[in-house]
Amino acid sequence: MIWNTLLRLRAHFLESPSPSSATITTVSADSPDKYHAEIAIRPLSDSKGIELRFNTIGEHKGELCVIADSPFRVTVQPNHSLRPLEHQEIEQYLPYAVLPYFSHQHSKTFAISHFAQTLDGRIASCSGDSKWIGNWENLTHAHKMRAMCDAILVGASTLKTDQPRLNVRHVTGVNPLRVVIGNSISDDDIRSSSGEPVLVINTHNSTKLNEQVTLDAAVDGRIEGQAILRALYQRGVTSLYIEGGANTTSHFLKTLALDQVQVHVTPRILGSGVTGFEFGGVETIDQAVEFSNPRFVAMGNQMMFVGEVIRDRAEGNE
Ligand SMILES: NC(=O)c1ccc[n+]([C@@H]2O[C@H](COP(=O)([O-])OP(=O)(O)OC[C@H]3O[C@@H](n4cnc5c(N)ncnc54)[C@H](OP(=O)(O)O)[C@@H]3O)[C@@H](O)[C@H]2O)c1
């Protein structure tokens, strides 16, 4: 029930990203108690974020105040009428619902990466098999994130190996813009993974049937993550969900273009295979990429790490 309210909130911020007071109403017609929420939105002073006051009517009648004062951070006032799962859903997904507002404030596309990896840090076996490293809760989470982001991106190898459909199937929500990156991508690769249009990012034309954004390569032959984000921002993309693979996500991290990292950890060991993050490495532990607000979220009987990349520390790793 609260999921539909969060989707409605996201739609509101997509339509009206600039700070202004508003009240939106959501009604979940399919729920037996006709769950109904009225949300009063108020910008905080000095453009420091927004306050959201939820007023819910129905079986779980109550009031709830949430402060969103920076990207990815919300403070949810304790509310006893809210079921623990609803509270968790708000804490976990409301930051993405309000991301269009922060995108507008910061004039940028926010990039979030997601992997499912084993205890030994593998996202695929040596044969490239990765279906499925995570669990059902992780799959549902990935689909919620797809619904909460404007665009989803994968690298050429993931497109060819996994043939992901990159749409929203396990929850309600609107499909994100599908973006694939790489010069080796042909129309056949895209046709085999999805019938709907896909945006291809490359350094020279490689497809005929799909729209392309051709960007210059940096010294290492790859397109800089920031250049990709700028191109997407110009197309109105406020948030990008990067679903791998390792090469693609590591390049975004290395070029300081990742805002948030989500790493799902499953209790399996593969011994060898594709490592999640691989970018040349650091000499000493104090040069490691670190995260602000690091947290571990339960995903059924597994867990997911979520944190925001600290860019100053990452700069030291270049
Ligand atoms: N466990 C999980 O959650 C998960 C998620 C996703 C994928 N996987 C697994 O990961 C494996 C694939 O990962 P991978 O690291 O081998 O490959 P990948 O990241 O999927 O694709 C790498 C390719 O993408 C293109 N590319 C990426 N970044 C680019 C940039 N900045 N500029 C230009 N081109 C760029 C290049 O394609 P071109 O060479 O064509 O130019 C590059 O060779 C598969 O086995 C897949 O199953 C696992």
The ligand as an ORCA input file, in Angstrom:
! r2SCAN-3c Opt
* xyz 0 1
  N      25.592    -10.480     -9.814
  C      25.140     -9.384    -10.376
  O      24.432     -8.601     -9.721
  C      25.485     -9.058    -11.781
  C      24.962     -7.897    -12.373
  C      25.315     -7.601    -13.679
  C      26.184     -8.438    -14.387
  N      26.661     -9.560    -13.780
  C      27.606    -10.420    -14.501
  O      28.755     -9.653    -14.837
  C      29.331    -10.183    -16.018
  C      29.597     -9.052    -16.993
  O      30.416     -8.082    -16.381
  P      31.695     -7.480    -17.115
  O      32.446     -6.684    -16.132
  O      32.403     -8.604    -17.800
  O      31.092     -6.578    -18.296
  P      30.061     -5.351    -18.352
  O      30.436     -4.335    -17.352
  O      28.690     -5.845    -18.364
  O      30.365     -4.805    -19.831
  C      31.622     -4.251    -20.143
  C      31.539     -3.597    -21.490
  O      30.622     -2.485    -21.435
  C      31.123     -1.401    -22.230
  N      31.469     -0.300    -21.322
  C      31.388     -0.291    -19.968
  N      31.725      0.901    -19.476
  C      32.043      1.673    -20.530
  C      32.496      3.024    -20.666
  N      32.667      3.806    -19.590
  N      32.760      3.492    -21.905
  C      32.561      2.707    -22.982
  N      32.151      1.416    -22.930
  C      31.883      0.919    -21.712
  C      32.330     -1.942    -22.945
  O      31.793     -2.561    -24.105
  P      32.525     -2.667    -25.535
  O      33.693     -3.554    -25.293
  O      31.474     -3.215    -26.419
  O      32.929     -1.262    -25.922
  C      32.852     -2.990    -21.974
  O      33.676     -3.946    -22.566
  C      28.356    -11.211    -16.581
  O      28.823    -12.494    -16.269
  C      27.078    -10.918    -15.818
  O      26.302    -12.094    -15.671
  C      26.336     -9.879    -12.516
*
